[in-house]
Amino acid sequence: MKNNIKKLSRELIDYNYQNNQVSNPSTKLQELRREIKKQIQLRRCIWCQTSVKQFKDRISVKEYFISGLCQSCQDETFEEVE
């Protein structure tokens, strides 16, 4: 399965940092949100594309339905810096 989420994220980042390279950022953002929702419905991580099976706590489950990140990707993303 092709990961459109990474592609769309990159385009939006490029738009913000490189002089409007995306023709319509609002459309790209809507497309990104649709792709994230689709992956959540398929119970797949939006980033690593693995099948989502379990989480360590309720907060992690809630985060999945917000971000679409599996437990492993959440742990990497939200790692505490000491």
C-alpha positions as a LaTeX table, in Angstrom:
\begin{tabular}{lrrr}
\hline
Residue & $x$ (\AA) & $y$ (\AA) & $z$ (\AA) \\
\hline
Met1 & 0.00 & 0.00 & 0.00 \\
Lys2 & 1.39 & 3.37 & $-0.99$ \\
Asn3 & 1.83 & 5.76 & 1.91 \\
Asn4 & 0.23 & 8.99 & 0.73 \\
Ile5 & 0.41 & 10.43 & 4.23 \\
Lys6 & 4.17 & 10.88 & 4.14 \\
Lys7 & 3.95 & 12.41 & 0.64 \\
Leu8 & 1.18 & 14.83 & 1.64 \\
Ser9 & 2.98 & 15.76 & 4.85 \\
Arg10 & 6.14 & 16.53 & 2.90 \\
Glu11 & 4.22 & 18.69 & 0.42 \\
Leu12 & 2.63 & 20.68 & 3.26 \\
Ile13 & 6.01 & 21.15 & 4.94 \\
Asp14 & 7.49 & 22.27 & 1.64 \\
Tyr15 & 4.62 & 24.70 & 1.22 \\
Asn16 & 5.30 & 26.28 & 4.59 \\
Tyr17 & 9.05 & 26.51 & 4.17 \\
Gln18 & 9.75 & 26.86 & 0.48 \\
Asn19 & 7.71 & 29.62 & $-1.13$ \\
Asn20 & 4.31 & 28.09 & $-1.80$ \\
Gln21 & 5.22 & 24.96 & $-3.76$ \\
Val22 & 1.81 & 23.41 & $-3.17$ \\
Ser23 & $-0.86$ & 24.88 & $-5.40$ \\
Asn24 & $-3.62$ & 24.73 & $-2.78$ \\
Pro25 & $-2.52$ & 23.93 & 0.79 \\
Ser26 & $-6.09$ & 23.79 & 2.06 \\
Thr27 & $-6.93$ & 21.02 & $-0.40$ \\
Lys28 & $-3.74$ & 19.14 & 0.51 \\
Leu29 & $-4.59$ & 19.38 & 4.20 \\
Gln30 & $-8.09$ & 18.03 & 3.57 \\
Glu31 & $-6.61$ & 15.20 & 1.52 \\
Leu32 & $-4.14$ & 14.43 & 4.33 \\
Arg33 & $-6.96$ & 14.30 & 6.88 \\
Arg34 & $-8.94$ & 11.90 & 4.65 \\
Glu35 & $-5.91$ & 9.62 & 4.28 \\
Ile36 & $-5.33$ & 9.58 & 8.05 \\
Lys37 & $-8.99$ & 8.76 & 8.71 \\
Lys38 & $-8.88$ & 5.97 & 6.13 \\
Gln39 & $-5.81$ & 4.40 & 7.75 \\
Ile40 & $-7.39$ & 4.61 & 11.21 \\
Gln41 & $-10.48$ & 2.81 & 9.89 \\
Leu42 & $-8.19$ & 0.11 & 8.48 \\
Arg43 & $-6.47$ & $-0.13$ & 11.90 \\
Arg44 & $-3.07$ & 0.71 & 10.43 \\
Cys45 & $-0.41$ & 3.10 & 11.65 \\
Ile46 & $-0.24$ & 6.15 & 9.39 \\
Trp47 & 3.53 & 6.32 & 9.66 \\
Cys48 & 5.01 & 2.81 & 9.70 \\
Gln49 & 1.99 & 1.13 & 8.06 \\
Thr50 & 1.93 & $-1.76$ & 10.55 \\
Ser51 & $-1.31$ & $-3.29$ & 11.72 \\
Val52 & $-2.43$ & $-1.73$ & 15.01 \\
Lys53 & $-3.16$ & $-4.34$ & 17.66 \\
Gln54 & $-2.78$ & $-3.01$ & 21.18 \\
Phe55 & $-1.85$ & 0.00 & 23.25 \\
Lys56 & $-0.34$ & 0.38 & 26.70 \\
Asp57 & $-3.12$ & 2.59 & 28.12 \\
Arg58 & $-6.32$ & 4.51 & 27.34 \\
Ile59 & $-4.44$ & 7.72 & 26.60 \\
Ser60 & $-2.50$ & 5.92 & 23.87 \\
Val61 & $-5.74$ & 4.62 & 22.36 \\
Lys62 & $-7.19$ & 8.14 & 22.33 \\
Glu63 & $-3.98$ & 9.42 & 20.73 \\
Tyr64 & $-4.28$ & 6.79 & 18.00 \\
Phe65 & $-7.72$ & 8.09 & 17.05 \\
Ile66 & $-6.29$ & 11.62 & 16.90 \\
Ser67 & $-2.96$ & 11.04 & 15.20 \\
Gly68 & $-3.19$ & 7.56 & 13.68 \\
Leu69 & 0.16 & 6.56 & 15.23 \\
Cys70 & 0.66 & 3.03 & 16.59 \\
Gln71 & 2.10 & 2.53 & 20.07 \\
Ser72 & 5.66 & 2.21 & 18.79 \\
Cys73 & 5.44 & 5.39 & 16.69 \\
Gln74 & 3.78 & 7.25 & 19.57 \\
Asp75 & 6.62 & 6.21 & 21.87 \\
Glu76 & 9.20 & 7.46 & 19.36 \\
Thr77 & 7.32 & 10.68 & 18.62 \\
Phe78 & 6.47 & 11.64 & 22.18 \\
Glu79 & 9.67 & 10.41 & 23.78 \\
Glu80 & 10.50 & 12.43 & 26.88 \\
Val81 & 13.72 & 14.37 & 26.72 \\
Glu82 & 15.65 & 14.40 & 29.97 \\
\hline
\end{tabular}
